[in-house]
Amino acid sequence: MNDIQQMQQEIVRYFLAEKYESLIFAGIGVVALCASVWLWMSESSFAATFKAMSYPLVAVGLIQIVVGGTVYLKSDKQIETFSAQVQSAPATYKAEELKRMDVVNKNFTLYKWMEVALLLAAIATTFIVARNSPWYAAAIGLIIQAALMLVADLFAEHRAHHYVDCINRLVS
């Protein structure tokens, strides 16, 4: 198998993994929205106590659905476009894709800092406010969502670095 064929396999592997993770990501967003609806509609004492948890669940859940849906919808086209480009113009593919992935990886750094900051702020909030306060419930919701986002982005970042390593090995 030559370099081009190997790179085409890596393109498929990378973008299919992104596509499938985006489904999980969007699914988490849907679950968060459903949980929020339950918190607002339920008459249980738990729901009454933790109703404010729905604010971060909805806010981040909508982001998860939009980002997950966007990645899912564009992944097949990216596989098609980049597979054709690496076949027809490997040097161009390498230069352009490394430039694009540099931005992607810089964004992961930003996302991680934001997610860690949100996670730490939410954890700190749980120590500062009363356990029966809406702020406590909202902080718990934010802890859940920030942690899930951080884990998903860590997996995606790991995949992105592997993909960049493969691009760098491409002899163009």
Summary of the structure (lengths in Angstrom):
residues: 172
radius of gyration: 20.0
end to end distance: 15.3
largest distance: 63.6
contacts: 534
relative contact order: 0.16
helix: 92%
strand: 0%
